[in-house]
Amino acid sequence: ISLGRQMNAAQETSAVRHTVETLTEEIGRIVAERQELRASGAGHDHLEENRRRLATAQSRLSNLLIERYLPQAGAA
């Protein structure tokens, strides 16, 4: 996977308003990409960029899950 493709994927991810479900799918794609990078002997820079995208996506997923399941203040 080329760095250019990775950068495009990162830009697409940040431009899309994800749901829990779509973000879970995106995380799966990033993990699969990471496995491909490792299998192909990718360098540190490529792996680090992938790691950062994965961490960002996981953080966004956490926030979406909190929004979805945390009881809203004043809702009774």
RAJO-V873437 format. One record per residue. PSI is psi in radians with two decimals (NA if undefined). NEAR is the number of other ideal C-beta (glycine too) atoms within 10 Angstrom. D_FIRST is the distance of its C-alpha to the first C-alpha in Angstrom with 1 decimal. Layout:
BEGIN
psi near d_first
PSI NEAR D_FIRST
PSI NEAR D_FIRST
END
This chain:
BEGIN
psi near d_first
2.27 15 0.0
2.72 8 3.8
-0.65 12 6.7
-0.72 8 8.4
-0.69 10 6.6
-0.75 18 7.1
-0.73 12 10.5
-0.72 11 11.4
-0.70 17 10.9
-0.72 17 13.1
-0.70 10 15.6
-0.72 10 15.9
-0.74 19 16.6
-0.37 12 19.2
-0.23 7 20.8
2.44 11 21.5
1.80 5 24.6
2.71 16 23.4
3.00 11 25.8
-0.76 14 25.8
-0.79 9 24.5
-0.59 14 21.6
-0.62 20 20.5
-0.73 14 20.8
-0.74 12 18.4
-0.74 20 15.9
-0.72 17 16.3
-0.72 11 15.6
-0.71 13 12.3
-0.70 22 11.4
-0.77 13 12.9
-0.71 11 11.1
-0.72 19 7.7
-0.72 18 9.6
-0.71 11 10.9
-0.75 12 7.8
-0.80 18 7.1
-0.76 12 10.8
-0.55 8 11.2
0.03 9 9.2
0.57 7 11.2
2.66 19 9.1
2.97 9 11.7
-0.76 8 13.9
-0.74 9 12.8
-0.75 19 9.2
-0.67 13 11.0
-0.72 11 13.8
-0.73 16 12.1
-0.74 23 10.8
-0.74 14 14.4
-0.72 11 16.0
-0.68 22 14.5
-0.80 16 15.6
-0.71 11 18.9
-0.79 14 19.5
-0.71 22 18.9
-0.66 13 21.2
-0.76 10 23.7
-0.71 17 23.8
-0.76 17 24.3
-0.78 11 27.1
-0.73 11 28.7
-0.69 17 28.6
-0.68 13 30.1
-0.81 9 32.8
-0.69 10 33.6
-0.73 9 33.9
-0.25 8 36.0
2.18 8 38.0
2.36 7 41.4
2.42 7 42.1
2.31 6 44.9
-0.12 5 48.1
1.98 5 47.0
NA 5 49.8
END
